[in-house]
């Protein structure tokens, strides 16, 4: 039987009616009503009263800018879009709340004039963009910056990125991405802070504060932040982007929720729903997530936006029968604004007219949009961030480029440095730069950047030649392409290595191998580059490997055979100078891995905070019938938190203020950290705990604090941590946070799997 597409099926009607009743009866409704009734200026309330239902739906409709650059177009699936003149027409008719990833201040100026001078209600537009790790000045990819273990650095780079974006007319950024990522196959891990909850929380909060600044969102240099993707996007099965997620509520509350809570506590006014389904219910239509948890439990009163066509994808999920049903389900679940599908504009008016969506819910969402625009100062001055002269003057300044260089150097992780090969002398040595990333303005800024370009970045060869005393002593030989061999390439590379005193081998991933829709089935260096590495290391010339990557990699024996290995990620506009600063000792490496490097792809997902299981392998040789693979122990090749410096660091003299937490619920932990090397160093000292026995099994270790300690050669410092009762909390059987008396082990150590210094204490 053919069904009229305008006539809802029984299933659709039941789902819609159920969602409507759930919304009306939800405990969240009272809180949401209070939030909607929070005092907005009378002029704003008057606007809501004057708006037609179609104009209200327009305020909930966000579209990709028709006038956009090629990079913006390439970063999302191809779509049939309107022309710029057609988009201006939509603005004049009140059918568009704003656009994203547009082409700068001139474009924004023309669109805003149409909105505030030619539309009926004169409501200003909102201009948004994906400012993931920089605007025109590109900073290290977020995963790299997380390696700095320095939230203040992340705040500074986000502040610079936000100010640059604001100078070009942007009000709102779809960042930070705060997803915990524990599967190296997942390409979007490059946008986040890695595998650890504490580091994820700290980086999330720092980036929100950075984007939004210290003077309120109305500051012309501020942009509103958006915490994404809510929630558990990084837990997709098999590390496959957009894939299904099925995790327990305890896991959500312990692992995936905390970075979002931190971002909201730092003031993020918007949240983006994730693409994935969660235990059978897509996040974009998950009222438990968006209304119960986010609104009622956390008290969030801001705006929820879908991801790109997220509401439309409810149909492909098999959750909605058609566009109309998808609109109703997403909107009643709590998605206030639809991105790119156009579904809200097409279907909300009729849904309201037929009583399937309450008018009160529509007005609530509209108020949230207008409140965001009000907080950004757009009603006071719609052009406060739209100034072509300011755009020309305030992007890629000497100060932002210097910050990019600093951030880059502080994001490089030194994995290995046998016999102190690094730092290299600036004179007296012939250096062979080898590999597909040895030179050329490509693969420098990394994935997910809309406005920067490799053409404006500085490559390795340029920076190394500028750093050494005699540029003629530096040779450049590609040896191989990223994915394919070069005719005669390996022979030329071998000759270059043999003629040099040291070979610097720049290998790894191209930037299009990480990022959205770039999951990899094998997290390895591509085979042509491994063949190159085998040949170069076999020459006997000392080799420094520079790993360009957006994820943890399982490293081949040839790579591990190099004397020195550094993870250089994608460092942005000043990639080459940042790497050269590390190579020649202008900056001592101080970063640490924010993700565990596995021994093989088959070990993935691997993360340090795993459970013991009932059959852990004891220290020593592998034993039968224990939890390990046939080939190797269940540990990382290079663990979370690992990273070397140019000093020689010793951990000594651990002391605790007592064997139990004191009556006030604290325990003071002290350790002595000494630099016995000839170079100044900056050590990241890490504090881990393990709850020995609990009513819910606990990870083998959990990071609870870390400190960066600067040490001159021969210097010793005492590092002090204070453990509090709250640091021992976990999600109990009743899904509430709790703490139980018992024994705990702690470590003060240089990584998650290093023994370091250890002690036992008790919680009475």
HELIX and SHEET records of a PDB file:
HELIX    1   1 UNK A   10  UNK A   25  1                                  16    
HELIX    2   2 UNK A   27  UNK A   37  1                                  11    
HELIX    3   3 UNK A   42  UNK A   50  1                                   9    
HELIX    4   4 UNK A   53  UNK A   59  1                                   7    
HELIX    5   5 UNK A   70  UNK A   74  1                                   5    
HELIX    6   6 UNK A   84  UNK A   92  1                                   9    
HELIX    7   7 UNK A  105  UNK A  118  1                                  14    
HELIX    8   8 UNK A  142  UNK A  146  1                                   5    
HELIX    9   9 UNK A  151  UNK A  167  1                                  17    
HELIX   10  10 UNK A  187  UNK A  191  5                                   5    
HELIX   11  11 UNK A  197  UNK A  212  1                                  16    
HELIX   12  12 UNK A  233  UNK A  235  5                                   3    
HELIX   13  13 UNK A  237  UNK A  239  5                                   3    
HELIX   14  14 UNK A  249  UNK A  251  1                                   3    
HELIX   15  15 UNK A  252  UNK A  256  3                                   5    
HELIX   16  16 UNK A  258  UNK A  265  1                                   8    
HELIX   17  17 UNK A  283  UNK A  285  5                                   3    
HELIX   18  18 UNK A  287  UNK A  287  1                                   1    
HELIX   19  19 UNK A  288  UNK A  297  3                                  10    
HELIX   20  20 UNK A  313  UNK A  317  1                                   5    
HELIX   21  21 UNK A  323  UNK A  333  1                                  11    
HELIX   22  22 UNK A  343  UNK A  353  1                                  11    
HELIX   23  23 UNK A  359  UNK A  375  1                                  17    
HELIX   24  24 UNK A  388  UNK A  393  1                                   6    
HELIX   25  25 UNK A  398  UNK A  409  1                                  12    
HELIX   26  26 UNK A  418  UNK A  420  5                                   3    
HELIX   27  27 UNK A  454  UNK A  456  5                                   3    
HELIX   28  28 UNK A  460  UNK A  467  1                                   8    
HELIX   29  29 UNK A  471  UNK A  473  5                                   3    
HELIX   30  30 UNK A  489  UNK A  498  1                                  10    
HELIX   31  31 UNK A  511  UNK A  513  5                                   3    
HELIX   32  32 UNK A  527  UNK A  538  1                                  12    
HELIX   33  33 UNK A  557  UNK A  560  1                                   4    
HELIX   34  34 UNK A  575  UNK A  583  1                                   9    
HELIX   35  35 UNK A  601  UNK A  603  5                                   3    
HELIX   36  36 UNK A  725  UNK A  728  5                                   4    
SHEET    1   A 5 UNK A 172  UNK A 173  0                                        
SHEET    2   A 5 UNK A 126  UNK A 129  1                                        
SHEET    3   A 5 UNK A  98  UNK A 100  1                                        
SHEET    4   A 5 UNK A  61  UNK A  64  1                                        
SHEET    5   A 5 UNK A 338  UNK A 339  1                                        
SHEET    1   B 3 UNK A 226  UNK A 230  0                                        
SHEET    2   B 3 UNK A 270  UNK A 273  1                                        
SHEET    3   B 3 UNK A 303  UNK A 305  1                                        
SHEET    1   C 2 UNK A 277  UNK A 278  0                                        
SHEET    2   C 2 UNK A 281  UNK A 282 -1                                        
SHEET    1   D 6 UNK A 413  UNK A 417  0                                        
SHEET    2   D 6 UNK A 564  UNK A 567 -1                                        
SHEET    3   D 6 UNK A 542  UNK A 548  1                                        
SHEET    4   D 6 UNK A 502  UNK A 508  1                                        
SHEET    5   D 6 UNK A 431  UNK A 434  1                                        
SHEET    6   D 6 UNK A 474  UNK A 477  1                                        
SHEET    1   E 3 UNK A 649  UNK A 656  0                                        
SHEET    2   E 3 UNK A 666  UNK A 675 -1                                        
SHEET    3   E 3 UNK A 716  UNK A 724 -1                                        
SHEET    1   F 4 UNK A 702  UNK A 711  0                                        
SHEET    2   F 4 UNK A 681  UNK A 691 -1                                        
SHEET    3   F 4 UNK A 742  UNK A 749 -1                                        
SHEET    4   F 4 UNK A 757  UNK A 763 -1                                        
SHEET    1   G 2 UNK A 730  UNK A 731  0                                        
SHEET    2   G 2 UNK A 737  UNK A 738 -1                                        
END                                                                             
